[in-house]
């Protein structure tokens, strides 16, 4: 004990304890920590493993450099966004230039520099203390015992990961003999997954190598979950870095599929006249909750007053999941291939670049993760890429107004021709965290409730009010973007379309959010706005827009319309798929509902309005 109380030893041990306490910062903010004992157990095992392997702190202190340097960022994200560093945040760091970082931090940059210097000094002092002592070395026989136990635990955990773990035997009067092998549960189809459902890591078998072998008995399972290691500190940061590396590799593989692709696009009669085209990708927005489309509540008080704004009354998305629907919107990927990963072609961003436009992708969504990479692979075609969401999806995050400043910088750019894509967070769950207090109009709502139990039907009124409040904020956001475009006094246009809608416990329907087969999720809001200069330049396109505003449209039409907006053509294009074209033709529309269902030959079942094909749905290839 006297040995441990020496100042240098206390400094080292308290430094390590402080690092290990980082995951528990939420407790100081009055927020719960999930599975705290799992975290404590995993951190204890990690420290024992590192100390046993390296024997003395001076030998492993170098491994802690990333954790020391990332400490201010981790705490900042906990305080303001309720979560720690993720692969997405590492992606932001990798993609952000020093100039963009300075613009984002503003006056905070000097505070950040001071904090980083203090942390660096802390690491140097603790490393010096570790080098100057040999009394914390682990050199007796217990070190080898610890290493042997760790090897056995690792082998057992690997067996369970590969072959699965038997389910816990049932108890009670209806218990039966035998065991049931735990099966892999599937995660929700979009991280924008509303319930973030996933199987327990300790109770599922990965079957990565498909080798034969018996499941691990339930009593022999290692009680610590891999997720706890990822959430731990400081060594869990390495696991997050590995996840980021895997996402980068996956993204690179997707990029390779279309690396040599080119449209051969050019702008007809473009000249040098300045031109601005804006595409806004909405999120989780439902057609019938917009007063612009006839909703009784005035959720669009600003857009409803805009001139030169044309709503599209019958546009459907093929799949009710962002990662699957957005590629169909921004590329030529057919709806019937939307369930497949990747695509061998590029998006309209590349076609615009070929036609002489400078391109931007400004996003309040996230860039890396199982559910986001299929979208970000297209975003990387842009000349300027900024992902501004620090809080993720289900946590409190930036409001969509975070896109205003980078939008203004894009509009002020000297390039005469610009394409700007804004990917908003829109009405993604948690709805009440998508807008500030002043937009909390309809009461009672879920505003101020951190993690409401959305599966509880008792909160149906609050949930619906919060959803409408998020649409009200979207109205303000979109009207602000239009205002910025008007202020340029240039030839400008804006097309808005939502990726999918939401089901909201409608009537007796017991479904909510998305990933279901309901009309509420397939029928999405969309509109086009144009400046007076645009009308003067393209009068025939404006006439076609009004003529086709009630036509049967699908998100497959958006790619072709986006090129037609700027009069961009390429070999083998389909101008008849653009609703700005006088020769527009309606095509068959299908949605992912019990197979590829013909939307225009379907009935809508019950209060959930499930889309049911009157004939036989087409088969799906995954």
ZASE-643503 format. One record per residue (C-alpha): residue number from 1; z, x, y. Coordinates in steps of 0.2 Angstrom, whole numbers. Each point is the difference from the previous one (the first is absolute). Example, Ala and Ser with C-alpha at 12.3 -4.5 7.8 and 13.67 -1.06 7.14 Angstrom:
<1, <39, 62, -22>>
<2, <-3, 6, 17>>
% end
This chain:
<1, <0, 0, 0>>
<2, <4, 14, 12>>
<3, <-17, 7, -4>>
<4, <-9, -16, 5>>
<5, <10, -1, 16>>
<6, <-7, 16, 7>>
<7, <-10, -5, 16>>
<8, <-16, 7, -6>>
<9, <1, -9, -17>>
<10, <5, -16, 9>>
<11, <-14, 2, 12>>
<12, <-13, 1, -15>>
<13, <8, -14, -10>>
<14, <2, -11, 14>>
<15, <-19, 3, 5>>
<16, <-5, -5, -18>>
<17, <11, -15, 1>>
<18, <-7, -5, 17>>
<19, <-18, 1, -8>>
<20, <5, -10, -15>>
<21, <8, -14, 12>>
<22, <-17, -3, 8>>
<23, <-5, -15, -11>>
<24, <17, -9, 5>>
<25, <-4, 0, 19>>
<26, <-4, -18, -1>>
<27, <18, -4, -4>>
<28, <4, 7, 17>>
<29, <-12, -13, 7>>
<30, <8, -14, -9>>
<31, <-14, -1, -13>>
<32, <2, 0, -18>>
<33, <-6, 15, -12>>
<34, <-8, -6, -16>>
<35, <7, 7, -16>>
<36, <12, 12, 9>>
<37, <8, 7, -16>>
<38, <-17, 3, -7>>
<39, <-3, 11, 16>>
<40, <16, 9, -2>>
<41, <-3, 3, -19>>
<42, <-18, 7, 3>>
<43, <5, 11, 14>>
<44, <15, 7, -10>>
<45, <-12, 4, -14>>
<46, <-13, 8, 11>>
<47, <13, 11, 8>>
<48, <7, 5, -17>>
<49, <-18, 4, -6>>
<50, <-5, 10, 15>>
<51, <17, 10, 0>>
<52, <-1, 3, -18>>
<53, <-18, 6, 0>>
<54, <2, 12, 15>>
<55, <18, 5, -2>>
<56, <4, 3, 19>>
<57, <-4, -10, 16>>
<58, <-9, 15, 8>>
<59, <-13, -2, -14>>
<60, <-4, -18, 3>>
<61, <4, -2, 18>>
<62, <-19, 3, 4>>
<63, <-4, -17, -9>>
<64, <10, -9, 13>>
<65, <-11, 5, 14>>
<66, <-10, -16, -1>>
<67, <15, -11, -1>>
<68, <8, 8, 15>>
<69, <-16, -1, 11>>
<70, <-3, -18, -6>>
<71, <18, -6, 3>>
<72, <-2, -6, 18>>
<73, <-16, -10, -5>>
<74, <9, -8, -15>>
<75, <15, -5, 11>>
<76, <-12, -7, 14>>
<77, <-10, -10, -13>>
<78, <17, -7, -7>>
<79, <6, -5, 17>>
<80, <-15, -8, 7>>
<81, <-10, -6, -16>>
<82, <13, -2, -14>>
<83, <-9, 13, -12>>
<84, <-2, 18, -3>>
<85, <-15, 12, 0>>
<86, <-13, -7, -12>>
<87, <-17, 7, -6>>
<88, <-8, -11, 14>>
<89, <11, 10, 13>>
<90, <-6, 16, -7>>
<91, <-18, -6, 2>>
<92, <3, -4, 18>>
<93, <6, 18, 3>>
<94, <-15, 7, -10>>
<95, <-12, -10, 10>>
<96, <8, 1, 18>>
<97, <-6, 14, 11>>
<98, <12, 8, 12>>
<99, <-8, -9, 15>>
<100, <3, -17, -8>>
<101, <18, 4, -5>>
<102, <3, 5, 19>>
<103, <-8, -16, 6>>
<104, <11, -10, -13>>
<105, <16, 9, 4>>
<106, <-2, 0, 19>>
<107, <16, 6, 9>>
<108, <9, 0, -17>>
<109, <-9, 16, -5>>
<110, <13, 11, 8>>
<111, <14, -9, -8>>
<112, <-9, 2, -17>>
<113, <-2, 19, 3>>
<114, <18, 2, 5>>
<115, <5, -9, -16>>
<116, <-12, 11, -11>>
<117, <7, 16, 8>>
<118, <18, -6, -4>>
<119, <-5, -4, -18>>
<120, <-9, 17, -2>>
<121, <16, 9, 6>>
<122, <11, -10, -12>>
<123, <-11, 6, -15>>
<124, <0, 18, 6>>
<125, <19, 0, 2>>
<126, <3, -9, -17>>
<127, <-13, 12, -8>>
<128, <9, 15, 7>>
<129, <17, -6, -6>>
<130, <-8, -3, -18>>
<131, <-7, 18, 0>>
<132, <17, 8, 5>>
<133, <10, -8, -14>>
<134, <-1, 2, -19>>
<135, <16, -10, -3>>
<136, <-10, -16, -2>>
<137, <-11, 7, -14>>
<138, <0, -10, -16>>
<139, <1, 14, -13>>
<140, <12, -6, -13>>
<141, <-4, -8, -17>>
<142, <1, -18, 7>>
<143, <-17, 4, 9>>
<144, <-9, 1, -17>>
<145, <9, -16, -7>>
<146, <-6, -9, 16>>
<147, <-18, 6, -3>>
<148, <0, -5, -18>>
<149, <6, -18, 5>>
<150, <-13, -1, 13>>
<151, <-14, 4, -13>>
<152, <7, -13, -12>>
<153, <0, -13, 14>>
<154, <-17, 5, 6>>
<155, <-7, -2, -18>>
<156, <8, -17, -3>>
<157, <-7, -6, 17>>
<158, <-17, 6, -4>>
<159, <0, -9, -17>>
<160, <5, -16, 8>>
<161, <-13, 2, 14>>
<162, <-14, 3, -13>>
<163, <5, -12, -14>>
<164, <10, -13, 9>>
<165, <18, -6, -2>>
<166, <6, -14, -11>>
<167, <6, -14, 10>>
<168, <19, -3, 1>>
<169, <6, -11, -15>>
<170, <3, -18, 5>>
<171, <18, -6, 0>>
<172, <8, -17, -1>>
<173, <-1, -14, -13>>
<174, <-19, 1, 0>>
<175, <-1, 19, -4>>
<176, <-12, 5, -13>>
<177, <-2, 16, -10>>
<178, <-14, 12, 3>>
<179, <-6, 8, 16>>
<180, <-14, -3, 12>>
<181, <-10, 14, 7>>
<182, <0, 0, 19>>
<183, <-17, -3, 7>>
<184, <-7, 6, 16>>
<185, <2, -12, 14>>
<186, <-14, -1, 12>>
<187, <2, 3, 19>>
<188, <-5, -12, 13>>
<189, <-19, 2, 4>>
<190, <2, 5, 18>>
<191, <13, 10, 8>>
<192, <-1, -10, 11>>
<193, <8, -7, -16>>
<194, <12, -13, 7>>
<195, <14, 2, -12>>
<196, <-4, 19, -4>>
<197, <2, -5, -18>>
<198, <1, 14, -13>>
<199, <6, 4, -17>>
<200, <16, 10, -2>>
<201, <-4, 18, -3>>
<202, <13, 1, -13>>
<203, <-6, -15, -10>>
<204, <-18, 3, -1>>
<205, <-11, 12, -10>>
<206, <-14, 9, 9>>
<207, <-10, 4, -15>>
<208, <-10, 13, 9>>
<209, <-6, 9, -15>>
<210, <-1, -15, -12>>
<211, <9, 10, -13>>
<212, <8, -10, -15>>
<213, <18, 0, 0>>
<214, <16, -11, -1>>
<215, <8, -7, 15>>
<216, <16, 8, 6>>
<217, <15, -10, -5>>
<218, <7, -9, 15>>
<219, <17, 8, -3>>
<220, <-8, 18, 2>>
<221, <-9, -3, 16>>
<222, <4, 11, 15>>
<223, <9, -12, 12>>
<224, <-8, 9, 16>>
<225, <-16, -7, 6>>
<226, <-15, 11, 7>>
<227, <0, -11, 16>>
<228, <18, 6, 4>>
<229, <-7, 18, 0>>
<230, <-14, -4, 12>>
<231, <13, -8, 12>>
<232, <12, 14, -2>>
<233, <2, 15, 12>>
<234, <-4, 14, 1>>
<235, <-9, 2, -16>>
<236, <-8, -17, 0>>
<237, <-11, 6, 14>>
<238, <-10, 10, -13>>
<239, <-4, -15, -10>>
<240, <-6, -9, 16>>
<241, <-11, 15, 3>>
<242, <-7, -1, -17>>
<243, <-4, -18, 2>>
<244, <-9, 4, 16>>
<245, <-10, 14, -9>>
<246, <-5, -13, -13>>
<247, <-6, -12, 13>>
<248, <-10, 14, 9>>
<249, <-8, 4, -17>>
<250, <-4, -18, -3>>
<251, <-7, -2, 17>>
<252, <-11, 15, -2>>
<253, <-7, -7, -17>>
<254, <-4, -16, 9>>
<255, <-9, 9, 14>>
<256, <-10, 10, -12>>
<257, <-8, -16, -7>>
<258, <-9, -3, 17>>
<259, <0, 18, 7>>
<260, <-19, 1, 0>>
<261, <-3, -18, 5>>
<262, <-10, -4, 16>>
<263, <-7, -16, 7>>
<264, <-14, 7, 11>>
<265, <6, -11, 13>>
<266, <-7, -1, 18>>
<267, <3, -11, 15>>
<268, <-16, -10, 5>>
<269, <-3, 1, 19>>
<270, <17, 7, 3>>
<271, <-4, 12, 14>>
<272, <14, 8, 9>>
<273, <9, -15, 7>>
<274, <19, 0, -4>>
<275, <5, -11, -13>>
<276, <17, -5, -8>>
<277, <2, -8, -17>>
<278, <18, -4, -6>>
<279, <4, -6, -18>>
<280, <18, -7, -2>>
<281, <6, -2, -18>>
<282, <14, -13, -1>>
<283, <13, -1, -13>>
<284, <7, -14, -10>>
<285, <-7, -13, 13>>
<286, <-3, -18, -6>>
<287, <-14, -10, 8>>
<288, <9, -17, 2>>
<289, <15, 8, 9>>
<290, <-11, 4, 15>>
<291, <-1, -13, 14>>
<292, <-17, 7, 3>>
<293, <-5, -8, -16>>
<294, <10, -17, 3>>
<295, <18, 4, -5>>
<296, <12, -12, 9>>
<297, <11, 14, 7>>
<298, <-7, 10, 14>>
<299, <-1, 17, -9>>
<300, <-15, 6, 10>>
<301, <4, -5, 18>>
<302, <-9, 16, 7>>
<303, <-15, 1, -12>>
<304, <-3, -19, 3>>
<305, <-4, 4, 18>>
<306, <-12, 14, -3>>
<307, <-18, -3, 5>>
<308, <-13, 8, -11>>
<309, <11, -2, -16>>
<310, <-8, -8, -15>>
<311, <12, -4, -15>>
<312, <-8, 0, -17>>
<313, <6, -16, -9>>
<314, <-5, 4, -19>>
<315, <2, 18, -4>>
<316, <9, 5, -17>>
<317, <6, 16, -7>>
<318, <-4, 4, -18>>
<319, <17, 7, -5>>
<320, <18, -3, 8>>
<321, <5, 18, 0>>
<322, <-3, 13, 14>>
<323, <-4, 15, -11>>
<324, <-14, -11, -8>>
<325, <-6, -11, 14>>
<326, <-2, 13, 14>>
<327, <-13, 11, -9>>
<328, <-11, -16, -2>>
<329, <2, -3, 18>>
<330, <-5, 17, 7>>
<331, <-13, 5, -13>>
<332, <-14, -7, -11>>
<333, <12, -1, -15>>
<334, <-4, -16, -9>>
<335, <14, -13, -2>>
<336, <-2, 0, -18>>
<337, <4, 19, 0>>
<338, <16, -1, 11>>
<339, <12, 2, -15>>
<340, <-8, 17, -4>>
<341, <7, 16, 8>>
<342, <-11, 9, 12>>
<343, <-18, -3, 5>>
<344, <-15, 12, 0>>
<345, <-5, -4, 18>>
<346, <8, 2, 17>>
<347, <5, -13, 13>>
<348, <-8, -6, 16>>
<349, <9, 14, 9>>
<350, <-12, 12, -7>>
<351, <-15, -11, 4>>
<352, <6, 0, 18>>
<353, <2, 18, 1>>
<354, <-17, 3, -6>>
<355, <-6, -12, 14>>
<356, <8, 11, 13>>
<357, <17, -8, 2>>
<358, <17, 9, 1>>
<359, <12, -9, -12>>
<360, <19, -3, 0>>
<361, <11, -7, -13>>
<362, <17, -5, 8>>
<363, <12, -7, -13>>
<364, <17, -8, 0>>
<365, <-1, -1, -19>>
<366, <5, 15, -11>>
<367, <-12, 13, -6>>
<368, <7, 6, -17>>
<369, <7, -9, -15>>
<370, <-6, -9, -16>>
<371, <-6, -14, 10>>
<372, <-7, 8, 16>>
<373, <-11, 14, -5>>
<374, <-15, -11, -4>>
<375, <0, -5, 18>>
<376, <4, 17, 8>>
<377, <-14, 8, -10>>
<378, <-12, -10, 12>>
<379, <10, 3, 15>>
<380, <-2, 19, -2>>
<381, <-19, -2, 4>>
<382, <5, -3, 18>>
<383, <-1, 14, 13>>
<384, <18, -4, 6>>
<385, <13, -6, -12>>
<386, <18, -6, 5>>
<387, <12, -8, -12>>
<388, <15, -6, 11>>
<389, <11, -10, -12>>
<390, <16, 10, -3>>
<391, <10, -14, -8>>
<392, <-11, -6, -15>>
<393, <-3, -18, -4>>
<394, <15, -9, -5>>
<395, <12, 9, 12>>
<396, <1, -1, 19>>
<397, <-15, 9, 7>>
<398, <-10, 3, 16>>
<399, <-7, -16, 8>>
<400, <-19, -1, 1>>
<401, <2, 4, 18>>
<402, <1, 18, -5>>
<403, <-19, 0, -1>>
<404, <-2, -3, 18>>
<405, <2, 18, 6>>
<406, <-12, 8, -12>>
<407, <-12, -15, 3>>
<408, <1, 4, 19>>
<409, <-4, 19, -4>>
<410, <-15, -5, -10>>
<411, <-7, -12, 13>>
<412, <2, 15, 13>>
<413, <-9, 12, -11>>
<414, <-16, 7, 8>>
<415, <-10, -5, -16>>
<416, <-12, -13, 6>>
<417, <-1, -10, -16>>
<418, <16, -4, -9>>
<419, <6, -9, -16>>
<420, <18, -3, -1>>
<421, <9, -7, -15>>
<422, <18, -7, 2>>
<423, <9, -3, -16>>
<424, <15, -11, 5>>
<425, <16, -4, -10>>
<426, <-3, -18, 6>>
<427, <11, -13, -10>>
<428, <5, 12, -14>>
<429, <17, -5, -8>>
<430, <14, 1, 7>>
<431, <-8, -11, 13>>
<432, <14, 0, 12>>
<433, <-1, 19, 1>>
<434, <-18, -1, 7>>
<435, <4, -5, 17>>
<436, <13, 3, 14>>
<437, <14, -13, 4>>
<438, <-10, -8, 14>>
<439, <-13, -7, -13>>
<440, <14, -8, -10>>
<441, <-5, -17, 6>>
<442, <2, -12, -15>>
<443, <17, -2, -6>>
<444, <10, 2, -12>>
<445, <-9, 16, -5>>
<446, <4, 16, -10>>
<447, <1, 11, 16>>
<448, <14, 13, -2>>
<449, <2, -3, -19>>
<450, <-4, 17, -8>>
<451, <-4, -5, -18>>
<452, <-1, -19, -2>>
<453, <0, -6, -17>>
<454, <-18, -7, 1>>
<455, <0, -8, -17>>
<456, <14, -12, 6>>
<457, <-9, -16, 3>>
<458, <14, -5, 12>>
<459, <-7, 12, 13>>
<460, <-17, -8, 0>>
<461, <1, -7, 18>>
<462, <6, 17, 7>>
<463, <-14, 9, -10>>
<464, <-13, -11, 7>>
<465, <6, 1, 18>>
<466, <1, 19, -1>>
<467, <-18, 0, -7>>
<468, <-6, -11, 15>>
<469, <9, 12, 12>>
<470, <-9, 14, -8>>
<471, <-17, -9, 4>>
<472, <6, -3, 18>>
<473, <2, 19, 2>>
<474, <-17, 4, -8>>
<475, <-7, -12, 13>>
<476, <8, 10, 14>>
<477, <-6, 17, -9>>
<478, <-18, -5, -2>>
<479, <-1, -8, 18>>
<480, <7, 17, 7>>
<481, <-14, 9, -10>>
<482, <-13, -11, 8>>
<483, <7, 2, 17>>
<484, <-2, 19, -2>>
<485, <-18, -2, -5>>
<486, <-3, -11, 15>>
<487, <7, 13, 11>>
<488, <-13, 12, -5>>
<489, <-14, -11, 8>>
<490, <-12, 7, -14>>
<491, <-10, -8, -14>>
<492, <14, -4, -13>>
<493, <4, -11, -15>>
<494, <14, -3, -11>>
<495, <1, -7, -18>>
<496, <16, -5, -8>>
<497, <3, -5, -18>>
<498, <15, -1, -11>>
<499, <1, 9, -17>>
<500, <8, -15, -9>>
<501, <12, -15, 4>>
<502, <17, -5, -6>>
<503, <7, -14, -10>>
<504, <16, -7, 8>>
<505, <9, -12, -12>>
<506, <-13, -14, 6>>
<507, <6, -17, -5>>
<508, <7, 0, -17>>
<509, <-8, 17, -4>>
<510, <13, 13, -6>>
<511, <-11, 15, 4>>
<512, <1, 11, 15>>
<513, <-9, 16, 8>>
<514, <-16, 6, -9>>
<515, <-7, 5, -16>>
<516, <-2, -18, -6>>
<517, <-16, -10, -2>>
<518, <2, -12, 15>>
<519, <-12, -5, 13>>
<520, <13, 5, 13>>
<521, <-2, 18, -5>>
<522, <-19, 0, -1>>
<523, <-5, -10, 16>>
<524, <3, 12, 14>>
<525, <-1, 0, 19>>
<526, <-14, 9, 9>>
<527, <-9, 0, 16>>
<528, <-11, 10, 11>>
<529, <2, 3, 19>>
<530, <-14, 8, 11>>
<531, <-2, 5, 18>>
<532, <-12, -7, 13>>
<533, <-9, 17, -1>>
<534, <-2, -3, -19>>
<535, <-7, -17, 2>>
<536, <-13, 6, 12>>
<537, <-5, 14, -12>>
<538, <0, -10, -16>>
<539, <-3, -18, 5>>
<540, <-8, -4, -17>>
<541, <15, 7, -10>>
<542, <12, -11, 11>>
<543, <-11, -16, -4>>
<544, <1, 4, -19>>
<545, <19, 3, 2>>
<546, <2, -18, 6>>
<547, <-12, -7, -12>>
<548, <9, 8, -15>>
<549, <18, -2, 6>>
<550, <3, -14, -13>>
<551, <-11, 7, -14>>
<552, <7, 5, -17>>
<553, <5, 18, 2>>
<554, <8, 13, -10>>
<555, <8, 17, 4>>
<556, <-16, 8, -8>>
<557, <-9, -6, 15>>
<558, <11, 11, 12>>
<559, <-8, 17, -4>>
<560, <-18, -7, 4>>
<561, <6, -9, 15>>
<562, <9, 15, 7>>
<563, <-16, 11, -1>>
<564, <-10, -15, 8>>
<565, <13, -1, 14>>
<566, <-7, 17, 7>>
<567, <-18, -3, -6>>
<568, <2, 14, -13>>
<569, <-13, 0, -15>>
<570, <-2, 10, -15>>
<571, <-13, 0, -15>>
<572, <4, -14, -12>>
<573, <12, -9, 11>>
<574, <3, -19, -1>>
<575, <-1, -7, 18>>
<576, <0, -17, -8>>
<577, <18, 3, -5>>
<578, <5, 1, 18>>
<579, <6, -16, 9>>
<580, <-7, 8, 16>>
<581, <-17, -1, -7>>
<582, <-12, -14, 3>>
<583, <-5, 1, -18>>
<584, <17, -1, -7>>
<585, <1, -7, -18>>
<586, <15, -7, -9>>
<587, <4, 9, -16>>
<588, <12, -4, -15>>
<589, <18, 3, 3>>
<590, <12, 5, -13>>
<591, <19, 2, 0>>
<592, <12, 8, -13>>
<593, <8, -15, -7>>
<594, <1, -1, -19>>
<595, <-16, 10, -1>>
<596, <-14, 1, 14>>
<597, <1, -18, 6>>
<598, <-14, -8, 10>>
<599, <9, -5, 15>>
<600, <-13, -13, 5>>
<601, <1, -8, -17>>
<602, <19, -1, -1>>
<603, <14, -12, 1>>
<604, <16, 3, 8>>
<605, <15, -4, -12>>
<606, <17, -7, 6>>
<607, <9, 4, 16>>
<608, <-3, 19, -4>>
<609, <-18, -4, 1>>
<610, <-5, 12, -14>>
<611, <-18, 3, 0>>
<612, <-7, -6, -17>>
<613, <-19, 2, -4>>
<614, <-8, -17, -6>>
<615, <-10, 11, -12>>
<616, <4, 16, -9>>
<617, <6, 14, 11>>
<618, <-9, 17, -2>>
<619, <8, 14, -10>>
<620, <9, 14, 10>>
<621, <-3, 18, -3>>
<622, <14, 12, 4>>
% end
